[in-house]
């Protein structure tokens, strides 16, 4: 998904002064969350940009998706 966006113009979304996310950032995070939820639906997932519902039952596992460095 990210490779397909390389070199393309991207919409920027301001988060705070001097900090932003791009459409590729948001789509990449969404893709990562979908893969984790598909394989481990009971695990907690923490992601900086996504508002994620908690699983109905939690396992001992959990995931943290960090921001990509620019």
Phi, psi and omega per residue, in radians:
X1 nan -0.821 -3.128
X2 -1.167 -0.749 -3.138
X3 -1.019 -0.643 3.137
X4 -1.174 -0.354 3.127
X5 -1.614 -0.152 -3.066
X6 -1.004 2.237 3.082
X7 1.434 -0.142 -3.137
X8 -1.493 2.599 3.048
X9 -1.156 2.432 -3.083
X10 -2.184 2.408 3.026
X11 -1.187 2.451 3.102
X12 -1.911 2.451 3.110
X13 -2.075 2.022 -3.123
X14 -1.193 2.289 3.094
X15 -1.775 -0.776 3.089
X16 -2.808 3.121 -3.099
X17 -0.956 2.047 3.091
X18 1.356 0.072 -3.124
X19 -2.174 2.366 -3.104
X20 -2.580 2.890 2.994
X21 -2.167 2.709 3.073
X22 -1.902 2.930 3.075
X23 -1.023 -0.621 3.108
X24 -1.159 -0.681 3.083
X25 -1.013 -0.856 -3.086
X26 -1.133 -0.732 -3.135
X27 -1.209 -0.683 3.123
X28 -1.108 -0.785 3.132
X29 -1.089 -0.743 3.121
X30 -1.044 -0.752 3.133
X31 -1.106 -0.772 3.130
X32 -1.074 -0.798 3.133
X33 -1.073 -0.750 3.138
X34 -1.072 -0.711 3.132
X35 -1.137 -0.810 -3.141
X36 -1.102 -0.832 -3.111
X37 -1.111 -0.584 3.103
X38 -1.162 -0.667 -3.097
X39 -1.541 -0.569 -3.044
X40 -2.416 1.213 -3.005
X41 -1.101 -0.372 -3.120
X42 -1.550 -0.157 -3.122
X43 -1.350 2.539 3.019
X44 -1.293 2.536 3.103
X45 -2.290 2.179 3.067
X46 -1.963 2.174 -3.141
X47 -2.373 2.466 -3.030
X48 -1.155 -0.595 -3.006
X49 -1.799 -0.331 -3.021
X50 -1.685 2.445 2.965
X51 -1.584 1.846 -2.994
X52 -1.890 2.317 3.033
X53 -1.269 2.576 3.093
X54 -1.332 2.554 3.060
X55 -1.138 2.692 -3.128
X56 -1.044 -0.737 3.074
X57 -2.219 2.394 -3.116
X58 -1.678 2.496 2.987
X59 -1.663 -3.124 3.102
X60 -1.344 -0.256 -3.082
X61 -1.498 2.810 3.086
X62 -2.805 2.781 -3.092
X63 -2.301 2.467 3.034
X64 -2.163 2.148 -3.123
X65 -1.805 1.885 -3.108
X66 -1.356 2.871 3.014
X67 -1.199 2.566 3.033
X68 -1.365 2.437 3.079
X69 -1.343 2.516 3.111
X70 -1.728 nan nan
